[in-house]
Amino acid sequence: MKTQELAYKPYGIGSWTHVTVSKDVAQALANEYSNYGWDVKIDGDAIDAELALKAA
């Protein structure tokens, strides 16, 4: 199973939360959290909220 590190900052406040999950779970959570307007990174690369909305 391939894994990725997902990092997110709820509401753009506080420290980044880092989790290691499967690639599919990382993508699903990144899309969901980006739709909330949260800052999200996968393996250190920022996720654009506009692109996440189109992918959903």
PDB file of N, CA, C, O and CB in Angstrom:
ATOM      1  N   MET A   1       0.848  -1.175   0.000  1.00  0.00           N
ATOM      2  CA  MET A   1       0.000   0.000   0.000  1.00  0.00           C
ATOM      3  C   MET A   1       0.895   1.240   0.000  1.00  0.00           C
ATOM      4  O   MET A   1       1.810   1.360   0.815  1.00  0.00           O
ATOM      5  CB  MET A   1      -0.966  -0.003   1.226  1.00  0.00           C
ATOM      6  N   LYS A   2       0.619   2.146  -0.914  1.00  0.00           N
ATOM      7  CA  LYS A   2       1.364   3.400  -0.960  1.00  0.00           C
ATOM      8  C   LYS A   2       0.734   4.378   0.023  1.00  0.00           C
ATOM      9  O   LYS A   2      -0.489   4.483   0.123  1.00  0.00           O
ATOM     10  CB  LYS A   2       1.383   3.992  -2.403  1.00  0.00           C
ATOM     11  N   THR A   3       1.588   5.089   0.740  1.00  0.00           N
ATOM     12  CA  THR A   3       1.090   6.064   1.709  1.00  0.00           C
ATOM     13  C   THR A   3       1.577   7.459   1.349  1.00  0.00           C
ATOM     14  O   THR A   3       2.558   7.633   0.626  1.00  0.00           O
ATOM     15  CB  THR A   3       1.536   5.692   3.134  1.00  0.00           C
ATOM     16  N   GLN A   4       0.874   8.430   1.868  1.00  0.00           N
ATOM     17  CA  GLN A   4       1.243   9.830   1.704  1.00  0.00           C
ATOM     18  C   GLN A   4       1.055  10.538   3.032  1.00  0.00           C
ATOM     19  O   GLN A   4       0.261  10.119   3.874  1.00  0.00           O
ATOM     20  CB  GLN A   4       0.402  10.510   0.587  1.00  0.00           C
ATOM     21  N   GLU A   5       1.805  11.625   3.204  1.00  0.00           N
ATOM     22  CA  GLU A   5       1.628  12.436   4.400  1.00  0.00           C
ATOM     23  C   GLU A   5       0.676  13.580   4.073  1.00  0.00           C
ATOM     24  O   GLU A   5       0.938  14.393   3.186  1.00  0.00           O
ATOM     25  CB  GLU A   5       2.994  12.975   4.925  1.00  0.00           C
ATOM     26  N   LEU A   6      -0.417  13.626   4.795  1.00  0.00           N
ATOM     27  CA  LEU A   6      -1.397  14.692   4.660  1.00  0.00           C
ATOM     28  C   LEU A   6      -1.182  15.660   5.810  1.00  0.00           C
ATOM     29  O   LEU A   6      -1.073  15.243   6.963  1.00  0.00           O
ATOM     30  CB  LEU A   6      -2.861  14.134   4.649  1.00  0.00           C
ATOM     31  N   ALA A   7      -1.121  16.938   5.508  1.00  0.00           N
ATOM     32  CA  ALA A   7      -1.009  17.968   6.540  1.00  0.00           C
ATOM     33  C   ALA A   7      -2.154  18.948   6.332  1.00  0.00           C
ATOM     34  O   ALA A   7      -2.448  19.341   5.202  1.00  0.00           O
ATOM     35  CB  ALA A   7       0.389  18.700   6.487  1.00  0.00           C
ATOM     36  N   TYR A   8      -2.789  19.335   7.409  1.00  0.00           N
ATOM     37  CA  TYR A   8      -3.888  20.290   7.304  1.00  0.00           C
ATOM     38  C   TYR A   8      -3.906  21.196   8.526  1.00  0.00           C
ATOM     39  O   TYR A   8      -3.435  20.841   9.606  1.00  0.00           O
ATOM     40  CB  TYR A   8      -5.238  19.559   7.154  1.00  0.00           C
ATOM     41  N   LYS A   9      -4.472  22.386   8.309  1.00  0.00           N
ATOM     42  CA  LYS A   9      -4.554  23.384   9.369  1.00  0.00           C
ATOM     43  C   LYS A   9      -6.012  23.850   9.431  1.00  0.00           C
ATOM     44  O   LYS A   9      -6.420  24.713   8.655  1.00  0.00           O
ATOM     45  CB  LYS A   9      -3.560  24.596   9.112  1.00  0.00           C
ATOM     46  N   PRO A  10      -6.800  23.277  10.358  1.00  0.00           N
ATOM     47  CA  PRO A  10      -8.213  23.642  10.442  1.00  0.00           C
ATOM     48  C   PRO A  10      -8.412  25.147  10.646  1.00  0.00           C
ATOM     49  O   PRO A  10      -7.819  25.758  11.535  1.00  0.00           O
ATOM     50  CB  PRO A  10      -8.879  22.878  11.575  1.00  0.00           C
ATOM     51  N   TYR A  11      -9.245  25.709   9.814  1.00  0.00           N
ATOM     52  CA  TYR A  11      -9.589  27.131   9.869  1.00  0.00           C
ATOM     53  C   TYR A  11      -8.383  28.045   9.695  1.00  0.00           C
ATOM     54  O   TYR A  11      -8.474  29.245   9.955  1.00  0.00           O
ATOM     55  CB  TYR A  11     -10.263  27.441  11.178  1.00  0.00           C
ATOM     56  N   GLY A  12      -7.251  27.490   9.259  1.00  0.00           N
ATOM     57  CA  GLY A  12      -6.043  28.292   9.063  1.00  0.00           C
ATOM     58  C   GLY A  12      -5.422  28.777  10.359  1.00  0.00           C
ATOM     59  O   GLY A  12      -4.630  29.720  10.359  1.00  0.00           O
ATOM     60  N   ILE A  13      -5.782  28.131  11.472  1.00  0.00           N
ATOM     61  CA  ILE A  13      -5.320  28.563  12.792  1.00  0.00           C
ATOM     62  C   ILE A  13      -4.464  27.467  13.422  1.00  0.00           C
ATOM     63  O   ILE A  13      -4.753  26.280  13.274  1.00  0.00           O
ATOM     64  CB  ILE A  13      -6.523  28.912  13.712  1.00  0.00           C
ATOM     65  N   GLY A  14      -3.420  27.872  14.117  1.00  0.00           N
ATOM     66  CA  GLY A  14      -2.627  26.919  14.889  1.00  0.00           C
ATOM     67  C   GLY A  14      -1.600  26.171  14.071  1.00  0.00           C
ATOM     68  O   GLY A  14      -1.215  26.587  12.978  1.00  0.00           O
ATOM     69  N   SER A  15      -1.170  25.064  14.625  1.00  0.00           N
ATOM     70  CA  SER A  15      -0.128  24.245  14.008  1.00  0.00           C
ATOM     71  C   SER A  15      -0.727  23.301  12.968  1.00  0.00           C
ATOM     72  O   SER A  15      -1.917  22.989  12.988  1.00  0.00           O
ATOM     73  CB  SER A  15       0.630  23.443  15.078  1.00  0.00           C
ATOM     74  N   TRP A  16       0.139  22.862  12.065  1.00  0.00           N
ATOM     75  CA  TRP A  16      -0.262  21.863  11.080  1.00  0.00           C
ATOM     76  C   TRP A  16      -0.447  20.519  11.783  1.00  0.00           C
ATOM     77  O   TRP A  16       0.329  20.165  12.669  1.00  0.00           O
ATOM     78  CB  TRP A  16       0.791  21.752   9.935  1.00  0.00           C
ATOM     79  N   THR A  17      -1.467  19.783  11.388  1.00  0.00           N
ATOM     80  CA  THR A  17      -1.675  18.415  11.832  1.00  0.00           C
ATOM     81  C   THR A  17      -1.178  17.510  10.717  1.00  0.00           C
ATOM     82  O   THR A  17      -1.556  17.693   9.559  1.00  0.00           O
ATOM     83  CB  THR A  17      -3.186  18.135  12.182  1.00  0.00           C
ATOM     84  N   HIS A  18      -0.334  16.533  11.047  1.00  0.00           N
ATOM     85  CA  HIS A  18       0.256  15.632  10.055  1.00  0.00           C
ATOM     86  C   HIS A  18      -0.225  14.209  10.313  1.00  0.00           C
ATOM     87  O   HIS A  18      -0.177  13.724  11.444  1.00  0.00           O
ATOM     88  CB  HIS A  18       1.808  15.700  10.093  1.00  0.00           C
ATOM     89  N   VAL A  19      -0.686  13.546   9.259  1.00  0.00           N
ATOM     90  CA  VAL A  19      -1.077  12.143   9.346  1.00  0.00           C
ATOM     91  C   VAL A  19      -0.535  11.406   8.126  1.00  0.00           C
ATOM     92  O   VAL A  19      -0.398  11.991   7.052  1.00  0.00           O
ATOM     93  CB  VAL A  19      -2.626  11.994   9.444  1.00  0.00           C
ATOM     94  N   THR A  20      -0.232  10.138   8.292  1.00  0.00           N
ATOM     95  CA  THR A  20       0.188   9.300   7.175  1.00  0.00           C
ATOM     96  C   THR A  20      -0.931   8.308   6.898  1.00  0.00           C
ATOM     97  O   THR A  20      -1.310   7.514   7.760  1.00  0.00           O
ATOM     98  CB  THR A  20       1.542   8.565   7.480  1.00  0.00           C
ATOM     99  N   VAL A  21      -1.448   8.370   5.680  1.00  0.00           N
ATOM    100  CA  VAL A  21      -2.592   7.542   5.289  1.00  0.00           C
ATOM    101  C   VAL A  21      -2.356   7.003   3.879  1.00  0.00           C
ATOM    102  O   VAL A  21      -1.385   7.376   3.220  1.00  0.00           O
ATOM    103  CB  VAL A  21      -3.927   8.357   5.357  1.00  0.00           C
ATOM    104  N   SER A  22      -3.242   6.128   3.423  1.00  0.00           N
ATOM    105  CA  SER A  22      -3.120   5.613   2.064  1.00  0.00           C
ATOM    106  C   SER A  22      -3.333   6.754   1.066  1.00  0.00           C
ATOM    107  O   SER A  22      -3.909   7.791   1.393  1.00  0.00           O
ATOM    108  CB  SER A  22      -4.138   4.464   1.816  1.00  0.00           C
ATOM    109  N   LYS A  23      -2.857   6.534  -0.147  1.00  0.00           N
ATOM    110  CA  LYS A  23      -2.954   7.560  -1.190  1.00  0.00           C
ATOM    111  C   LYS A  23      -4.412   7.959  -1.447  1.00  0.00           C
ATOM    112  O   LYS A  23      -4.713   9.145  -1.586  1.00  0.00           O
ATOM    113  CB  LYS A  23      -2.309   7.056  -2.494  1.00  0.00           C
ATOM    114  N   ASP A  24      -5.312   6.981  -1.510  1.00  0.00           N
ATOM    115  CA  ASP A  24      -6.729   7.266  -1.765  1.00  0.00           C
ATOM    116  C   ASP A  24      -7.352   8.083  -0.640  1.00  0.00           C
ATOM    117  O   ASP A  24      -8.105   9.024  -0.888  1.00  0.00           O
ATOM    118  CB  ASP A  24      -7.505   5.965  -1.948  1.00  0.00           C
ATOM    119  N   VAL A  25      -7.036   7.721   0.587  1.00  0.00           N
ATOM    120  CA  VAL A  25      -7.576   8.451   1.741  1.00  0.00           C
ATOM    121  C   VAL A  25      -7.019   9.870   1.770  1.00  0.00           C
ATOM    122  O   VAL A  25      -7.751  10.815   2.065  1.00  0.00           O
ATOM    123  CB  VAL A  25      -7.241   7.715   3.064  1.00  0.00           C
ATOM    124  N   ALA A  26      -5.734  10.029   1.467  1.00  0.00           N
ATOM    125  CA  ALA A  26      -5.124  11.363   1.446  1.00  0.00           C
ATOM    126  C   ALA A  26      -5.834  12.261   0.442  1.00  0.00           C
ATOM    127  O   ALA A  26      -6.124  13.418   0.743  1.00  0.00           O
ATOM    128  CB  ALA A  26      -3.623  11.269   1.105  1.00  0.00           C
ATOM    129  N   GLN A  27      -6.117  11.737  -0.751  1.00  0.00           N
ATOM    130  CA  GLN A  27      -6.798  12.526  -1.774  1.00  0.00           C
ATOM    131  C   GLN A  27      -8.213  12.901  -1.334  1.00  0.00           C
ATOM    132  O   GLN A  27      -8.634  14.047  -1.493  1.00  0.00           O
ATOM    133  CB  GLN A  27      -6.845  11.754  -3.096  1.00  0.00           C
ATOM    134  N   ALA A  28      -8.941  11.936  -0.783  1.00  0.00           N
ATOM    135  CA  ALA A  28     -10.311  12.190  -0.347  1.00  0.00           C
ATOM    136  C   ALA A  28     -10.355  13.243   0.755  1.00  0.00           C
ATOM    137  O   ALA A  28     -11.170  14.164   0.708  1.00  0.00           O
ATOM    138  CB  ALA A  28     -10.962  10.897   0.139  1.00  0.00           C
ATOM    139  N   LEU A  29      -9.477  13.105   1.743  1.00  0.00           N
ATOM    140  CA  LEU A  29      -9.459  14.080   2.837  1.00  0.00           C
ATOM    141  C   LEU A  29      -8.992  15.449   2.360  1.00  0.00           C
ATOM    142  O   LEU A  29      -9.523  16.472   2.795  1.00  0.00           O
ATOM    143  CB  LEU A  29      -8.556  13.590   3.966  1.00  0.00           C
ATOM    144  N   ALA A  30      -8.007  15.477   1.473  1.00  0.00           N
ATOM    145  CA  ALA A  30      -7.521  16.754   0.944  1.00  0.00           C
ATOM    146  C   ALA A  30      -8.637  17.486   0.213  1.00  0.00           C
ATOM    147  O   ALA A  30      -8.793  18.697   0.372  1.00  0.00           O
ATOM    148  CB  ALA A  30      -6.324  16.532   0.000  1.00  0.00           C
ATOM    149  N   ASN A  31      -9.412  16.762  -0.583  1.00  0.00           N
ATOM    150  CA  ASN A  31     -10.532  17.391  -1.287  1.00  0.00           C
ATOM    151  C   ASN A  31     -11.564  17.929  -0.304  1.00  0.00           C
ATOM    152  O   ASN A  31     -12.035  19.058  -0.443  1.00  0.00           O
ATOM    153  CB  ASN A  31     -11.191  16.393  -2.246  1.00  0.00           C
ATOM    154  N   GLU A  32     -11.909  17.122   0.684  1.00  0.00           N
ATOM    155  CA  GLU A  32     -12.913  17.541   1.663  1.00  0.00           C
ATOM    156  C   GLU A  32     -12.434  18.743   2.475  1.00  0.00           C
ATOM    157  O   GLU A  32     -13.161  19.726   2.616  1.00  0.00           O
ATOM    158  CB  GLU A  32     -13.255  16.381   2.601  1.00  0.00           C
ATOM    159  N   TYR A  33     -11.218  18.670   3.007  1.00  0.00           N
ATOM    160  CA  TYR A  33     -10.702  19.753   3.835  1.00  0.00           C
ATOM    161  C   TYR A  33     -10.500  21.029   3.025  1.00  0.00           C
ATOM    162  O   TYR A  33     -10.725  22.125   3.539  1.00  0.00           O
ATOM    163  CB  TYR A  33      -9.390  19.336   4.487  1.00  0.00           C
ATOM    164  N   SER A  34     -10.083  20.905   1.780  1.00  0.00           N
ATOM    165  CA  SER A  34      -9.932  22.086   0.918  1.00  0.00           C
ATOM    166  C   SER A  34     -11.283  22.748   0.679  1.00  0.00           C
ATOM    167  O   SER A  34     -11.385  23.973   0.635  1.00  0.00           O
ATOM    168  CB  SER A  34      -9.285  21.700  -0.429  1.00  0.00           C
ATOM    169  N   ASN A  35     -12.318  21.923   0.527  1.00  0.00           N
ATOM    170  CA  ASN A  35     -13.660  22.473   0.341  1.00  0.00           C
ATOM    171  C   ASN A  35     -14.124  23.252   1.567  1.00  0.00           C
ATOM    172  O   ASN A  35     -14.930  24.174   1.448  1.00  0.00           O
ATOM    173  CB  ASN A  35     -14.648  21.356   0.033  1.00  0.00           C
ATOM    174  N   TYR A  36     -13.617  22.885   2.749  1.00  0.00           N
ATOM    175  CA  TYR A  36     -13.920  23.631   3.970  1.00  0.00           C
ATOM    176  C   TYR A  36     -13.178  24.961   4.004  1.00  0.00           C
ATOM    177  O   TYR A  36     -13.493  25.833   4.814  1.00  0.00           O
ATOM    178  CB  TYR A  36     -13.562  22.801   5.202  1.00  0.00           C
ATOM    179  N   GLY A  37     -12.190  25.114   3.123  1.00  0.00           N
ATOM    180  CA  GLY A  37     -11.381  26.327   3.126  1.00  0.00           C
ATOM    181  C   GLY A  37     -10.123  26.202   3.972  1.00  0.00           C
ATOM    182  O   GLY A  37      -9.436  27.194   4.217  1.00  0.00           O
ATOM    183  N   TRP A  38      -9.819  24.982   4.420  1.00  0.00           N
ATOM    184  CA  TRP A  38      -8.629  24.762   5.237  1.00  0.00           C
ATOM    185  C   TRP A  38      -7.388  24.693   4.354  1.00  0.00           C
ATOM    186  O   TRP A  38      -7.471  24.328   3.181  1.00  0.00           O
ATOM    187  CB  TRP A  38      -8.771  23.471   6.067  1.00  0.00           C
ATOM    188  N   ASP A  39      -6.239  25.045   4.924  1.00  0.00           N
ATOM    189  CA  ASP A  39      -4.957  24.862   4.245  1.00  0.00           C
ATOM    190  C   ASP A  39      -4.621  23.375   4.286  1.00  0.00           C
ATOM    191  O   ASP A  39      -4.690  22.745   5.341  1.00  0.00           O
ATOM    192  CB  ASP A  39      -3.817  25.726   4.912  1.00  0.00           C
ATOM    193  N   VAL A  40      -4.254  22.813   3.123  1.00  0.00           N
ATOM    194  CA  VAL A  40      -3.978  21.379   3.027  1.00  0.00           C
ATOM    195  C   VAL A  40      -2.731  21.151   2.180  1.00  0.00           C
ATOM    196  O   VAL A  40      -2.509  21.831   1.178  1.00  0.00           O
ATOM    197  CB  VAL A  40      -5.190  20.621   2.425  1.00  0.00           C
ATOM    198  N   LYS A  41      -1.916  20.173   2.606  1.00  0.00           N
ATOM    199  CA  LYS A  41      -0.736  19.760   1.842  1.00  0.00           C
ATOM    200  C   LYS A  41      -0.697  18.237   1.780  1.00  0.00           C
ATOM    201  O   LYS A  41      -1.056  17.552   2.738  1.00  0.00           O
ATOM    202  CB  LYS A  41       0.576  20.325   2.479  1.00  0.00           C
ATOM    203  N   ILE A  42      -0.253  17.721   0.635  1.00  0.00           N
ATOM    204  CA  ILE A  42       0.026  16.292   0.510  1.00  0.00           C
ATOM    205  C   ILE A  42       1.498  16.164   0.175  1.00  0.00           C
ATOM    206  O   ILE A  42       1.964  16.714  -0.822  1.00  0.00           O
ATOM    207  CB  ILE A  42      -0.881  15.603  -0.586  1.00  0.00           C
ATOM    208  N   ASP A  43       2.226  15.441   1.003  1.00  0.00           N
ATOM    209  CA  ASP A  43       3.676  15.276   0.843  1.00  0.00           C
ATOM    210  C   ASP A  43       4.382  16.622   0.673  1.00  0.00           C
ATOM    211  O   ASP A  43       5.337  16.737  -0.095  1.00  0.00           O
ATOM    212  CB  ASP A  43       3.976  14.375  -0.361  1.00  0.00           C
ATOM    213  N   GLY A  44       3.906  17.633   1.392  1.00  0.00           N
ATOM    214  CA  GLY A  44       4.540  18.948   1.383  1.00  0.00           C
ATOM    215  C   GLY A  44       4.076  19.880   0.286  1.00  0.00           C
ATOM    216  O   GLY A  44       4.454  21.052   0.275  1.00  0.00           O
ATOM    217  N   ASP A  45       3.254  19.383  -0.650  1.00  0.00           N
ATOM    218  CA  ASP A  45       2.758  20.220  -1.745  1.00  0.00           C
ATOM    219  C   ASP A  45       1.377  20.757  -1.398  1.00  0.00           C
ATOM    220  O   ASP A  45       0.475  19.990  -1.060  1.00  0.00           O
ATOM    221  CB  ASP A  45       2.711  19.426  -3.073  1.00  0.00           C
ATOM    222  N   ALA A  46       1.212  22.070  -1.481  1.00  0.00           N
ATOM    223  CA  ALA A  46      -0.067  22.697  -1.157  1.00  0.00           C
ATOM    224  C   ALA A  46      -1.139  22.262  -2.153  1.00  0.00           C
ATOM    225  O   ALA A  46      -0.870  22.094  -3.342  1.00  0.00           O
ATOM    226  CB  ALA A  46       0.069  24.231  -1.150  1.00  0.00           C
ATOM    227  N   ILE A  47      -2.352  22.085  -1.647  1.00  0.00           N
ATOM    228  CA  ILE A  47      -3.498  21.722  -2.471  1.00  0.00           C
ATOM    229  C   ILE A  47      -4.313  22.980  -2.714  1.00  0.00           C
ATOM    230  O   ILE A  47      -4.680  23.681  -1.771  1.00  0.00           O
ATOM    231  CB  ILE A  47      -4.364  20.606  -1.794  1.00  0.00           C
ATOM    232  N   ASP A  48      -4.593  23.263  -3.971  1.00  0.00           N
ATOM    233  CA  ASP A  48      -5.374  24.439  -4.346  1.00  0.00           C
ATOM    234  C   ASP A  48      -6.860  24.135  -4.156  1.00  0.00           C
ATOM    235  O   ASP A  48      -7.364  23.161  -4.715  1.00  0.00           O
ATOM    236  CB  ASP A  48      -5.079  24.860  -5.818  1.00  0.00           C
ATOM    237  N   ALA A  49      -7.559  24.949  -3.382  1.00  0.00           N
ATOM    238  CA  ALA A  49      -8.977  24.727  -3.102  1.00  0.00           C
ATOM    239  C   ALA A  49      -9.806  24.743  -4.383  1.00  0.00           C
ATOM    240  O   ALA A  49     -10.773  23.990  -4.491  1.00  0.00           O
ATOM    241  CB  ALA A  49      -9.497  25.785  -2.129  1.00  0.00           C
ATOM    242  N   GLU A  50      -9.453  25.581  -5.351  1.00  0.00           N
ATOM    243  CA  GLU A  50     -10.190  25.647  -6.620  1.00  0.00           C
ATOM    244  C   GLU A  50     -10.114  24.304  -7.351  1.00  0.00           C
ATOM    245  O   GLU A  50     -11.124  23.818  -7.860  1.00  0.00           O
ATOM    246  CB  GLU A  50      -9.629  26.782  -7.520  1.00  0.00           C
ATOM    247  N   LEU A  51      -8.929  23.706  -7.405  1.00  0.00           N
ATOM    248  CA  LEU A  51      -8.767  22.418  -8.081  1.00  0.00           C
ATOM    249  C   LEU A  51      -9.504  21.318  -7.337  1.00  0.00           C
ATOM    250  O   LEU A  51     -10.066  20.416  -7.959  1.00  0.00           O
ATOM    251  CB  LEU A  51      -7.285  22.061  -8.210  1.00  0.00           C
ATOM    252  N   ALA A  52      -9.508  21.384  -6.021  1.00  0.00           N
ATOM    253  CA  ALA A  52     -10.204  20.376  -5.223  1.00  0.00           C
ATOM    254  C   ALA A  52     -11.706  20.434  -5.473  1.00  0.00           C
ATOM    255  O   ALA A  52     -12.366  19.396  -5.517  1.00  0.00           O
ATOM    256  CB  ALA A  52      -9.907  20.572  -3.731  1.00  0.00           C
ATOM    257  N   LEU A  53     -12.245  21.628  -5.634  1.00  0.00           N
ATOM    258  CA  LEU A  53     -13.673  21.768  -5.917  1.00  0.00           C
ATOM    259  C   LEU A  53     -14.022  21.137  -7.259  1.00  0.00           C
ATOM    260  O   LEU A  53     -15.056  20.481  -7.383  1.00  0.00           O
ATOM    261  CB  LEU A  53     -14.083  23.247  -5.906  1.00  0.00           C
ATOM    262  N   LYS A  54     -13.172  21.330  -8.263  1.00  0.00           N
ATOM    263  CA  LYS A  54     -13.418  20.758  -9.587  1.00  0.00           C
ATOM    264  C   LYS A  54     -13.322  19.237  -9.557  1.00  0.00           C
ATOM    265  O   LYS A  54     -14.040  18.556 -10.289  1.00  0.00           O
ATOM    266  CB  LYS A  54     -12.426  21.324 -10.605  1.00  0.00           C
ATOM    267  N   ALA A  55     -12.443  18.701  -8.718  1.00  0.00           N
ATOM    268  CA  ALA A  55     -12.244  17.252  -8.644  1.00  0.00           C
ATOM    269  C   ALA A  55     -13.388  16.554  -7.914  1.00  0.00           C
ATOM    270  O   ALA A  55     -13.629  15.365  -8.124  1.00  0.00           O
ATOM    271  CB  ALA A  55     -10.926  16.942  -7.949  1.00  0.00           C
ATOM    272  N   ALA A  56     -14.088  17.288  -7.062  1.00  0.00           N
ATOM    273  CA  ALA A  56     -15.151  16.683  -6.243  1.00  0.00           C
ATOM    274  C   ALA A  56     -16.396  16.369  -7.027  1.00  0.00           C
ATOM    275  O   ALA A  56     -17.366  15.860  -6.467  1.00  0.00           O
ATOM    276  CB  ALA A  56     -15.508  17.589  -5.111  1.00  0.00           C
TER     277      ALA A  56
END
